[in-house]
Amino acid sequence: MSNETRAALMHRGLDDIFESDLRASIGDILIDVRERGDAAVCDALAKFDKIDVTPDQLRVTDEEFAMASVTTEVDVAIDDAIAHLQTFNETQMLQAQDWSIESEPGLFVGEKITPISSAGLFTPSGKASYPSVAYQLAVPAMVAGVQRLSLVVPPVPGGNGEIDPAVLVVCRKLGIRNVFRVNGPAGIAALGFGTESIERVAKIVGPGSPAVTLAQVEMQRFGVSTMMLLGPTESLVIADETADPVRLAADLLIEAEHGTDSSVVLLSTSASLADATDVQLTEQLDALPEIRATAARASLGPNGGCVIVNDLATAVDVANAYAAEHLQVAVADDQVDFVVDGLVNAGEILVGQHTPFSAANFVIGCPASLPTSGFAQVSSGITANTFLKRTAVARADAGSIRRMTASVIALADHEGFPAHANALHLRAT
């Protein structure tokens, strides 16, 4: 690969998210919502989603919650997924405990861990039904102890403002009643600024289109915490000659079918495996509905592709540079530890061909809302930790502060802050 081709592969998605015309459009929506509140949210829904509602119709009603239903199979599956998520996040919370240590005689330092006060959860709609996103966001927040949750979701396309009933079933099961029908970017703005109907929150999370992702980034300028970045989905599979090309093709298509802005990469040490997988992809693509096949061809073709490397060590290096949202390891058993130990940049690592992306997306319990566009180099998926904050706590006695006095005064004098030094001089007299 040329340097330009490598850079393009690693850069995926960012140009679409930060495109100048989109930034201008999103900026106008955010300011409009800040200035006009509910009226602007309703106008955005009419303009971009072709759905007319009045401000008093933004909130989902008790009757809508009561009437929402899914098949028995989906209902059971939602319960299964919620149980796994609770297990994962409750176990994570066991590690998030207050702590304190006596760092020198008479000086105690530590941390107090508390949940954030409120959070806004964005669940996408349009391309598909996404109850899985609703519970993937809500369960960690609830386990963390967030007291006030609001969920915003675009209405079902082509309807009269109806919300996906599966999303409402999830909210009903979890006891979330602050649910609002909104256009994506306008809903993000409403959560960040607050409107007459939608209360302001401290943090906004949720995956979405480039427009939704950019809206969250832009809201950071107004003091709202968001995640970097939860954009169009992507996956990477590391495979050697031992991988089954039938399963490999099937697993590559999981994230590939999401949309024409997704990116999927096969990273392999075996050209013959790549060829066999290509044959399988052709067959399996033909079996998909056309809208999914079109998305998958874009994800696997111009947006992604196949990279052949000489050895697994190189594969690990390339994977770390790519920093995939979803990553699967399909290598010989005696090479698994080598590969997994070397991987440091990935939203998730799924080991073996019995652990497909779809199982992790829906049921396993690991986070499925994960950093995209290379941000797995610096951030993590949405778990209970996402909704926690750490406050440092220190307590010094007279002896320990006396011992530190010379050091504090020396640094205060060096940096030119006499009041800093005087506070210690006063205690020394």
VMD Tcl script that draws the C-alpha trace (Angstrom):
set ca {
  {0.00 0.00 0.00}
  {1.14 3.53 -0.72}
  {1.37 6.03 2.09}
  {-1.69 7.81 0.67}
  {-3.73 4.59 0.59}
  {-2.73 3.73 4.15}
  {-3.66 7.20 5.33}
  {-7.06 6.98 3.62}
  {-7.79 3.64 5.29}
  {-6.91 4.96 8.73}
  {-8.72 8.27 8.20}
  {-12.11 6.71 7.43}
  {-15.20 8.74 8.18}
  {-13.62 11.86 9.61}
  {-14.02 14.01 6.50}
  {-17.74 13.22 6.35}
  {-18.21 14.06 10.03}
  {-16.30 17.35 9.92}
  {-17.31 18.47 6.41}
  {-17.57 22.27 6.38}
  {-21.11 22.58 4.97}
  {-22.38 20.02 7.50}
  {-20.69 21.91 10.33}
  {-22.40 25.12 9.24}
  {-25.80 23.42 8.99}
  {-25.46 21.72 12.37}
  {-24.27 24.94 13.95}
  {-27.41 26.71 12.73}
  {-29.63 23.99 14.21}
  {-27.89 24.14 17.58}
  {-28.19 27.91 17.85}
  {-31.82 27.79 16.73}
  {-32.67 25.29 19.47}
  {-30.78 27.34 22.05}
  {-32.75 30.44 21.11}
  {-36.23 29.04 20.36}
  {-36.40 25.80 22.36}
  {-39.31 23.47 21.63}
  {-40.41 25.44 18.58}
  {-37.04 24.91 16.93}
  {-37.07 21.18 17.82}
  {-40.49 20.83 16.17}
  {-39.38 22.81 13.11}
  {-36.30 20.59 12.68}
  {-38.48 17.48 12.91}
  {-40.76 18.86 10.19}
  {-37.90 19.99 7.94}
  {-35.58 17.00 8.14}
  {-37.89 14.13 9.12}
  {-41.10 15.34 7.42}
  {-43.06 14.82 10.65}
  {-45.24 17.53 12.15}
  {-45.71 17.66 15.91}
  {-46.49 20.39 18.38}
  {-44.35 21.06 21.47}
  {-46.80 19.25 23.72}
  {-46.36 16.13 21.55}
  {-42.58 15.87 21.91}
  {-42.77 13.77 25.07}
  {-43.87 10.15 24.69}
  {-47.15 9.63 26.54}
  {-48.06 7.03 29.16}
  {-50.53 5.59 26.67}
  {-47.78 5.06 24.10}
  {-45.65 3.24 26.68}
  {-48.59 1.06 27.65}
  {-49.44 0.15 24.05}
  {-45.87 -0.63 22.93}
  {-45.33 -4.31 22.26}
  {-42.92 -6.70 20.59}
  {-43.02 -10.41 19.84}
  {-42.47 -12.85 22.68}
  {-39.10 -13.79 21.18}
  {-37.90 -10.18 21.11}
  {-39.23 -9.55 24.60}
  {-37.28 -12.52 25.96}
  {-34.18 -11.43 24.02}
  {-34.32 -7.93 25.52}
  {-34.50 -9.43 29.03}
  {-31.54 -11.68 28.18}
  {-29.48 -8.73 26.96}
  {-30.35 -6.51 29.94}
  {-29.34 -9.28 32.36}
  {-25.94 -9.68 30.70}
  {-25.36 -5.93 30.66}
  {-26.24 -5.66 34.33}
  {-23.76 -8.42 35.17}
  {-20.94 -6.77 33.21}
  {-21.54 -3.28 34.59}
  {-22.26 -4.31 38.18}
  {-18.98 -6.25 38.16}
  {-17.20 -3.20 36.77}
  {-18.69 -1.11 39.58}
  {-17.02 -3.39 42.12}
  {-13.74 -1.95 40.89}
  {-15.00 1.64 41.19}
  {-14.67 2.13 44.93}
  {-13.63 5.08 47.05}
  {-10.04 4.73 48.25}
  {-7.59 6.42 50.59}
  {-3.95 5.94 51.49}
  {-1.58 7.56 53.97}
  {1.07 8.78 51.53}
  {3.28 10.07 54.34}
  {2.71 10.25 58.09}
  {-0.33 12.43 58.72}
  {-1.26 12.96 55.03}
  {-4.18 11.01 53.60}
  {-5.06 11.18 49.90}
  {-7.64 9.33 47.87}
  {-10.68 9.56 45.64}
  {-14.43 9.72 46.07}
  {-16.35 8.18 43.16}
  {-19.85 9.42 42.38}
  {-22.26 9.25 39.42}
  {-22.95 12.26 37.25}
  {-26.30 13.90 38.00}
  {-27.96 13.48 34.62}
  {-27.44 12.01 31.19}
  {-29.06 12.21 27.76}
  {-29.20 9.05 25.66}
  {-29.52 9.27 21.87}
  {-31.00 6.23 20.15}
  {-30.91 6.34 16.34}
  {-33.78 5.46 14.04}
  {-34.36 5.45 10.31}
  {-32.04 2.81 8.91}
  {-33.34 0.18 11.34}
  {-34.93 -0.46 14.72}
  {-32.41 -0.02 17.54}
  {-33.74 -1.23 20.89}
  {-30.24 -2.64 21.49}
  {-28.78 0.88 21.51}
  {-31.36 1.97 24.07}
  {-30.43 -0.73 26.58}
  {-26.71 -0.52 25.79}
  {-26.80 3.13 26.88}
  {-29.38 3.01 29.64}
  {-28.28 -0.02 31.66}
  {-24.72 1.24 32.34}
  {-26.09 4.65 33.34}
  {-28.59 3.09 35.72}
  {-26.01 0.75 37.24}
  {-23.70 3.74 37.77}
  {-26.47 5.47 39.69}
  {-27.38 8.37 37.40}
  {-30.51 9.86 38.93}
  {-32.05 11.52 35.87}
  {-32.05 9.99 32.39}
  {-33.63 11.36 29.24}
  {-33.76 9.43 25.98}
  {-34.29 11.10 22.62}
  {-35.11 9.15 19.47}
  {-36.24 10.14 15.97}
  {-39.72 8.91 15.08}
  {-40.24 5.99 12.69}
  {-39.69 7.30 9.13}
  {-42.82 7.90 7.12}
  {-45.14 7.84 10.11}
  {-47.00 10.41 12.12}
  {-44.51 10.67 14.93}
  {-44.65 7.10 16.23}
  {-41.64 5.87 18.18}
  {-40.21 2.41 17.53}
  {-42.24 0.25 19.95}
  {-39.20 -1.92 20.74}
  {-37.36 1.14 22.07}
  {-40.38 1.99 24.22}
  {-40.50 -1.57 25.55}
  {-36.86 -1.23 26.64}
  {-37.60 2.09 28.34}
  {-40.67 0.63 30.05}
  {-38.70 -2.32 31.38}
  {-35.99 0.00 32.72}
  {-38.38 2.60 34.12}
  {-37.26 5.43 31.82}
  {-40.15 7.82 31.24}
  {-38.37 10.94 29.91}
  {-38.50 9.90 26.26}
  {-38.82 12.43 23.44}
  {-39.41 12.23 19.67}
  {-36.89 14.53 17.99}
  {-34.76 15.08 14.94}
  {-31.23 13.82 15.75}
  {-29.07 16.98 15.85}
  {-31.94 19.10 17.25}
  {-32.48 16.49 19.96}
  {-28.80 16.63 20.88}
  {-29.09 20.42 21.15}
  {-32.24 20.15 23.26}
  {-30.49 17.83 25.71}
  {-27.50 20.14 25.89}
  {-29.29 23.48 26.24}
  {-32.61 22.43 27.69}
  {-35.98 23.50 26.28}
  {-39.47 24.01 27.69}
  {-40.09 20.24 27.45}
  {-36.62 18.67 27.53}
  {-34.49 19.29 30.60}
  {-30.79 20.02 30.23}
  {-28.40 17.16 31.02}
  {-24.75 17.05 32.05}
  {-23.61 14.47 29.51}
  {-24.89 13.22 26.15}
  {-24.02 9.82 24.67}
  {-25.19 7.73 21.76}
  {-24.07 6.59 18.30}
  {-25.41 8.08 15.11}
  {-24.92 9.52 11.66}
  {-22.19 12.06 10.87}
  {-24.76 14.80 11.58}
  {-25.60 13.40 15.02}
  {-21.95 12.76 15.81}
  {-20.96 16.28 14.77}
  {-23.80 17.77 16.84}
  {-22.38 16.07 19.92}
  {-18.87 17.32 19.17}
  {-20.14 20.87 18.63}
  {-22.08 20.82 21.91}
  {-18.77 20.50 23.74}
  {-18.20 24.16 22.88}
  {-21.17 24.96 25.09}
  {-19.93 23.06 28.12}
  {-21.71 19.76 27.55}
  {-19.76 16.52 27.97}
  {-20.04 14.05 25.06}
  {-18.12 11.04 23.78}
  {-15.44 11.18 21.05}
  {-16.56 9.76 18.61}
  {-19.56 7.43 18.26}
  {-19.95 7.71 14.50}
  {-20.68 5.29 11.65}
  {-19.83 1.73 12.62}
  {-16.64 -0.13 11.68}
  {-15.02 -3.50 12.24}
  {-11.71 -5.25 11.66}
  {-10.96 -8.98 11.72}
  {-7.47 -10.43 12.17}
  {-7.41 -13.90 10.59}
  {-4.76 -16.46 9.75}
  {-4.90 -19.56 7.56}
  {-6.79 -21.53 10.24}
  {-9.92 -19.36 10.02}
  {-13.10 -20.70 8.44}
  {-13.86 -18.50 5.39}
  {-17.60 -19.17 5.62}
  {-17.84 -17.81 9.16}
  {-15.29 -15.13 8.34}
  {-17.41 -13.78 5.50}
  {-20.53 -13.91 7.66}
  {-18.81 -11.99 10.45}
  {-17.42 -9.36 8.09}
  {-20.95 -8.69 6.85}
  {-22.30 -8.02 10.36}
  {-21.08 -4.44 10.66}
  {-20.87 -4.00 6.90}
  {-24.66 -4.09 6.49}
  {-25.22 -1.09 8.77}
  {-24.84 1.61 6.15}
  {-22.92 2.96 3.18}
  {-20.79 5.01 5.59}
  {-19.58 1.95 7.56}
  {-16.06 0.53 7.19}
  {-14.99 -3.12 7.37}
  {-11.46 -4.51 7.03}
  {-10.08 -8.04 6.83}
  {-6.47 -8.19 8.02}
  {-4.91 -11.54 7.15}
  {-1.62 -13.37 6.86}
  {-3.09 -15.65 4.18}
  {-3.87 -14.58 0.61}
  {-5.58 -17.92 -0.04}
  {-7.89 -17.33 2.93}
  {-8.69 -13.88 1.57}
  {-9.58 -15.37 -1.82}
  {-11.80 -18.03 -0.24}
  {-13.49 -15.37 1.89}
  {-14.09 -13.25 -1.19}
  {-15.97 -16.14 -2.80}
  {-18.07 -16.54 0.32}
  {-18.77 -12.81 0.50}
  {-20.13 -12.87 -3.05}
  {-22.48 -15.73 -2.21}
  {-23.63 -14.31 1.12}
  {-24.10 -10.80 -0.25}
  {-26.51 -12.17 -2.85}
  {-28.68 -13.52 -0.03}
  {-29.04 -10.15 1.68}
  {-31.86 -7.67 1.02}
  {-30.70 -5.14 -1.53}
  {-30.53 -2.24 0.93}
  {-28.21 -4.26 3.20}
  {-26.16 -5.62 0.32}
  {-25.62 -2.10 -1.02}
  {-24.41 -0.95 2.39}
  {-22.13 -3.97 2.75}
  {-20.54 -3.47 -0.68}
  {-19.65 0.11 0.26}
  {-18.33 -0.94 3.68}
  {-16.15 -3.70 2.24}
  {-15.14 -1.86 -0.92}
  {-14.37 1.86 -1.03}
  {-14.67 2.29 2.74}
  {-12.73 -0.80 3.82}
  {-11.09 -3.76 2.14}
  {-8.58 -6.54 2.74}
  {-5.00 -6.03 3.88}
  {-2.50 -8.88 3.52}
  {0.46 -8.88 5.93}
  {3.49 -11.13 6.29}
  {2.92 -12.17 9.90}
  {0.69 -11.69 12.92}
  {3.09 -9.22 14.52}
  {2.54 -6.92 11.56}
  {-1.19 -7.57 11.77}
  {-1.17 -6.39 15.38}
  {0.72 -3.23 14.39}
  {-1.75 -2.44 11.61}
  {-4.73 -3.15 13.87}
  {-3.38 -0.84 16.55}
  {-2.89 1.91 13.97}
  {-6.45 1.41 12.68}
  {-7.92 1.34 16.23}
  {-11.16 -0.37 15.25}
  {-14.47 0.07 17.01}
  {-15.15 -3.68 16.78}
  {-12.25 -6.15 16.46}
  {-12.35 -9.93 16.15}
  {-9.38 -12.29 16.43}
  {-9.69 -15.46 14.32}
  {-6.29 -17.13 14.58}
  {-4.85 -20.47 15.69}
  {-5.33 -21.22 19.38}
  {-1.61 -21.10 20.09}
  {-1.44 -17.56 18.64}
  {-4.43 -16.05 20.42}
  {-2.56 -14.80 23.49}
  {0.19 -13.26 21.36}
  {-2.32 -11.32 19.30}
  {-4.63 -10.26 22.14}
  {-1.71 -9.23 24.36}
  {-0.38 -7.02 21.56}
  {-3.67 -5.26 20.84}
  {-3.95 -1.95 22.70}
  {-6.20 0.13 20.42}
  {-9.68 -1.33 19.97}
  {-13.16 -0.59 21.26}
  {-13.70 -4.30 21.90}
  {-11.76 -7.51 21.23}
  {-13.81 -10.60 20.43}
  {-11.76 -13.77 20.56}
  {-12.47 -16.68 18.24}
  {-15.05 -17.50 15.61}
  {-17.61 -18.46 18.25}
  {-17.75 -14.78 19.29}
  {-19.31 -12.85 16.38}
  {-19.93 -9.11 16.45}
  {-23.70 -9.62 16.46}
  {-23.58 -11.56 19.74}
  {-21.61 -8.72 21.32}
  {-23.87 -6.08 19.80}
  {-27.00 -7.63 21.25}
  {-26.51 -9.96 24.20}
  {-23.00 -10.69 25.54}
  {-22.99 -7.66 27.85}
  {-19.76 -5.96 26.82}
  {-20.26 -2.37 25.61}
  {-21.47 -2.10 22.03}
  {-21.51 1.70 21.75}
  {-17.82 2.15 21.08}
  {-15.39 4.81 19.82}
  {-15.06 5.04 16.03}
  {-12.80 6.75 13.49}
  {-9.63 5.86 15.39}
  {-10.75 7.26 18.75}
  {-10.29 3.81 20.30}
  {-6.70 5.03 20.68}
  {-7.83 7.39 23.43}
  {-11.29 6.44 24.65}
  {-13.48 3.48 25.60}
  {-16.95 2.09 25.08}
  {-19.98 3.17 27.07}
  {-20.05 1.37 30.41}
  {-20.90 2.33 33.98}
  {-17.52 4.12 34.11}
  {-18.78 6.54 31.45}
  {-21.26 7.93 33.97}
  {-18.90 8.18 36.96}
  {-16.66 11.00 38.09}
  {-13.74 10.95 40.49}
  {-13.14 13.62 43.11}
  {-9.77 13.78 44.83}
  {-9.90 13.98 48.64}
  {-6.94 14.93 50.86}
  {-6.46 15.56 54.58}
  {-3.22 16.77 56.18}
  {-2.47 17.09 59.87}
  {-0.25 19.74 61.47}
  {2.86 17.59 61.25}
  {2.54 16.72 57.57}
  {1.75 20.26 56.45}
  {4.74 21.48 58.46}
  {6.96 19.02 56.62}
  {5.64 20.18 53.20}
  {5.91 23.89 54.00}
  {9.40 24.42 52.58}
  {8.49 22.71 49.31}
  {5.23 24.66 48.91}
  {6.93 27.99 49.62}
  {9.80 27.25 47.25}
  {7.45 26.45 44.37}
  {5.13 29.38 45.16}
  {8.06 31.79 45.15}
  {9.38 30.33 41.90}
  {6.02 30.71 40.14}
  {5.35 34.16 41.58}
  {2.32 33.50 43.78}
  {2.90 35.22 47.15}
  {-0.56 34.37 48.55}
  {0.22 30.69 48.02}
  {3.37 31.10 50.10}
  {1.78 33.34 52.72}
  {-0.79 30.68 53.59}
  {2.10 28.43 54.62}
  {4.14 31.19 56.30}
  {1.08 31.98 58.45}
  {0.78 28.38 59.62}
  {4.49 28.22 60.44}
  {4.34 31.15 62.90}
}
mol new
graphics top color blue
foreach p $ca { graphics top sphere $p radius 0.5 }
foreach p [lrange $ca 0 end-1] q [lrange $ca 1 end] { graphics top cylinder $p $q radius 0.2 }
display resetview
